[in-house]
Amino acid sequence: MREVFLVKHKFIPLEKQSKRKQRAYHETQRKDWGGFSPVTRNPANPKAYDRKKSGQSKSGRPDSACYMSRDGRAGVGIDKVPCK
């Protein structure tokens, strides 16, 4: 018959273990974020300048639209035609 001896492993504090064993231990302790990015996210500041929105108004037309009257003069006129 074969005898099996169980060997108890001695406890060695983490500080006294080699750097490789410490790294392996810490790697087992880390958690997975499960597809979630741990980077802190802040909502966009509505008062900040946004270059993409600066040329458009809520109606979709440029804010600084140039209009000319039908007779060719720039400015306020009854019959407005957008400048090209």
C-alpha positions as a Markdown table, in Angstrom:
| # | Residue | x | y | z |
|---|---|---|---|---|
| 1 | Met | 0.0 | 0.0 | 0.0 |
| 2 | Arg | 1.0 | 3.5 | -0.7 |
| 3 | Glu | 1.0 | 6.0 | 2.1 |
| 4 | Val | 0.0 | 9.6 | 1.4 |
| 5 | Phe | 1.4 | 12.3 | 3.6 |
| 6 | Leu | -0.4 | 15.6 | 3.7 |
| 7 | Val | 2.0 | 18.5 | 4.0 |
| 8 | Lys | 0.7 | 21.6 | 5.6 |
| 9 | His | 1.9 | 24.7 | 3.9 |
| 10 | Lys | 3.3 | 27.3 | 6.2 |
| 11 | Phe | 1.7 | 30.7 | 6.2 |
| 12 | Ile | 4.0 | 33.3 | 4.8 |
| 13 | Pro | 3.0 | 37.0 | 5.1 |
| 14 | Leu | 2.4 | 38.8 | 1.8 |
| 15 | Glu | 5.2 | 41.3 | 2.5 |
| 16 | Lys | 7.7 | 38.5 | 2.7 |
| 17 | Gln | 6.7 | 36.7 | -0.5 |
| 18 | Ser | 8.4 | 37.4 | -3.8 |
| 19 | Lys | 7.2 | 40.2 | -6.0 |
| 20 | Arg | 6.0 | 37.6 | -8.5 |
| 21 | Lys | 3.8 | 35.9 | -5.9 |
| 22 | Gln | 2.6 | 39.2 | -4.6 |
| 23 | Arg | 1.6 | 40.2 | -8.1 |
| 24 | Ala | -0.2 | 36.9 | -8.6 |
| 25 | Tyr | -2.1 | 37.3 | -5.3 |
| 26 | His | -3.2 | 40.8 | -6.1 |
| 27 | Glu | -4.3 | 39.8 | -9.6 |
| 28 | Thr | -6.7 | 37.2 | -8.1 |
| 29 | Gln | -8.1 | 39.9 | -5.8 |
| 30 | Arg | -9.0 | 42.3 | -8.6 |
| 31 | Lys | -12.6 | 42.5 | -9.8 |
| 32 | Asp | -13.9 | 42.6 | -13.4 |
| 33 | Trp | -15.9 | 45.7 | -14.3 |
| 34 | Gly | -18.2 | 43.6 | -16.5 |
| 35 | Gly | -18.0 | 45.8 | -19.6 |
| 36 | Phe | -18.5 | 49.0 | -17.6 |
| 37 | Ser | -15.9 | 51.6 | -18.0 |
| 38 | Pro | -14.6 | 52.8 | -14.6 |
| 39 | Val | -13.8 | 56.3 | -15.9 |
| 40 | Thr | -15.8 | 59.0 | -14.3 |
| 41 | Arg | -18.3 | 60.6 | -16.6 |
| 42 | Asn | -19.8 | 64.1 | -16.3 |
| 43 | Pro | -22.8 | 65.4 | -18.2 |
| 44 | Ala | -22.0 | 68.0 | -20.8 |
| 45 | Asn | -22.1 | 71.6 | -19.6 |
| 46 | Pro | -25.0 | 73.3 | -21.4 |
| 47 | Lys | -23.4 | 76.7 | -21.0 |
| 48 | Ala | -20.1 | 75.7 | -22.5 |
| 49 | Tyr | -19.3 | 76.7 | -26.1 |
| 50 | Asp | -20.0 | 74.0 | -28.6 |
| 51 | Arg | -18.5 | 74.5 | -32.0 |
| 52 | Lys | -20.9 | 72.1 | -33.6 |
| 53 | Lys | -24.0 | 73.9 | -32.4 |
| 54 | Ser | -22.6 | 77.5 | -32.7 |
| 55 | Gly | -23.6 | 78.0 | -36.3 |
| 56 | Gln | -27.1 | 76.5 | -36.0 |
| 57 | Ser | -30.2 | 77.8 | -34.3 |
| 58 | Lys | -33.1 | 75.7 | -33.0 |
| 59 | Ser | -34.9 | 76.1 | -36.3 |
| 60 | Gly | -32.0 | 74.6 | -38.2 |
| 61 | Arg | -31.1 | 77.9 | -40.0 |
| 62 | Pro | -27.8 | 79.7 | -39.4 |
| 63 | Asp | -28.0 | 82.3 | -36.6 |
| 64 | Ser | -26.2 | 84.9 | -38.7 |
| 65 | Ala | -28.4 | 84.5 | -41.8 |
| 66 | Cys | -27.9 | 87.1 | -44.5 |
| 67 | Tyr | -31.1 | 88.2 | -46.2 |
| 68 | Met | -31.4 | 90.4 | -49.2 |
| 69 | Ser | -34.5 | 92.1 | -50.5 |
| 70 | Arg | -35.7 | 91.2 | -53.9 |
| 71 | Asp | -34.4 | 94.4 | -55.4 |
| 72 | Gly | -30.8 | 93.4 | -54.3 |
| 73 | Arg | -30.3 | 95.6 | -51.3 |
| 74 | Ala | -29.1 | 93.9 | -48.1 |
| 75 | Gly | -31.0 | 94.6 | -44.9 |
| 76 | Val | -34.6 | 94.5 | -43.8 |
| 77 | Gly | -37.1 | 94.2 | -46.6 |
| 78 | Ile | -40.6 | 92.9 | -47.1 |
| 79 | Asp | -39.6 | 90.2 | -49.6 |
| 80 | Lys | -36.6 | 88.5 | -48.1 |
| 81 | Val | -34.4 | 86.1 | -50.0 |
| 82 | Pro | -31.5 | 84.2 | -48.3 |
| 83 | Cys | -28.0 | 85.2 | -49.5 |
| 84 | Lys | -26.0 | 82.7 | -51.4 |
